[in-house]
Amino acid sequence: MKKLTRLLALVLALALALCLTACGSAKKDSGVVYRTLDEIKKSGTINIGVFSDKNPFGYVDENGEYQGYDVYYAKRIGEDMGVKVNFVSTEAANRIEYLQTGKVDVILANFTVTAERAEEVDFCLPYMNVALGIVSPDSRIITSVDELTADDAVIVISGTTAETYFEANYPNIKLQKYDTYANAKNAMENGNGCCWANDNTEVIAFALQNPGYTVGIPSLGSQDTIAPAVSQGNTTLLDWINKEIEDLAVENFFHADYEATLVDTYGLDYEDSLVVEGGKVG
Amino acid sequence: MPDLGLNVIFKGRNFIRLLGGLGVALKISLIAVLISIPLGILLGAVMTWKNPITKAILRIYLEIIRIMPQMVLLFIVFFGTTRALGWNLSGEVSAVIVFTLWGTAEMSDLVRGALISIPRHQYESSEALGLSRSQTYLYIIIPQAVRRLIPLSINLITRMIKTTSLILMIGVVEVLKVAQQIIEANRMSSPNAAFGVYLAVFLMYFLACWPISLLARYLEKKWR
């Protein structure tokens, strides 16, 4: 029996080692799998990864149809390329993997451009701006982070960029962390904190739907953009999408997209600050 | 009464979509169950052999599947096979493969346990009565082993049904994903919808798994 166990351990160790080296090398030489523009056109269907639960960017309405800002653009890509769009429901955590294995051709899932991500996927021209924002009650509107005193607690949702931003840049500011959007909203309405920091799109939407609150700081922290992403090295598709984004500027496509999908949530005031037209960040 | 978002469930086609999601979850788990139970019984019987080679192979298979979290297995089969072998498996197929591998491994160990729990004298007595080896298994060992297996395998089946909640990570839209979609689509208008929608999901899982438990109890009584 003892011999058997030892044999087993040896076999397992070997298998593991083999697996590790195999995975390591596969990543290097076989690289990323993708379909070129011609292959997509020939197949007649483009696979686009979108969120199915991020209202109003990519979500599924009560009739089971994909809707939202990203989806509106995805449909246009299909139209202009002359192919059908197959929407794939992706999660924040598996978007890169989907591109690297060619399971989707494009990711249009509210994908913020970062340097780390750009090493693994190829980003096209941006179509939206994103930053942090702070919303506060009308009784005391916070217009600058410097106004916060030691007694003030800032409401944040755990795991968001707002939390990391404050912890990194303002370690002295007290944070009140909540797990879900609903809890943070309740805390805000109960006056548990002086203000609420979140993605600026989120706080703008909150202020718009809840009278008595104002977005004192609409743009804080690093200015990031949201862009379509394709598999690394898929230049034919990358170039096509970049040209498409530039061409669409003529008809102000992303403004139309905003007005069709985001205006209910964010109102018209923020249209120009949120939308990026023709890939040119203003 | 606070707004629990129960109205959201019946908005548009939401309820049908939830049922459809449950259908996807049940389809995948039941296909996997139907394949893995016979395979598991077969492998479980093989596991009781004295042959060291089959023993070692099955042991490695069982341990690998048992140690790996199902999520990792799903990622390996769905993304890993594309990277390493170039297969483009759909999310559903990958899920069925993973759940079958898992179900077979666990089932075979349950069968092995049930078989070796039958006391030695049962074999010896049947031999003394002049029964052949296959008759011993057919009339003496298997009926007793099956009875011991029922509660254990029901536990496995319901676990398989519930674990389908992981397959949303490989893009399969099942009941939990539909629930999240509904909650998020109505996030602004009814922020408390999560409670009502998850309650509905709970009831759906319950209604899916409960009949299986009832069946098990019935069989256990009948075969006592």
Interface residues (C-beta under 8 A of the other chain):
Chain A: L4 L7 L8 V11 L12 A15 A22 C23 A26 K27 S30 V33 S52 D53 K54 N55 Y59 V60 D61 E62 N63 G64 V88 S89 T90 E91 A93 N94 E97 Y98 Q100 T101 G102 K103 T180 Y181 A182 K185 A205 Q209 T265
Chain B: K11 G12 R13 N14 R17 P52 K55 A56 R59 I60 E63 F75 F78 F79 G80 T82 R83 A84 G86 N88 L168 M169 I170 G171 V173 K177 V178 Q180 Q181 I182 I183 E184 A185 N186 R187 M188 P191 N192 A194
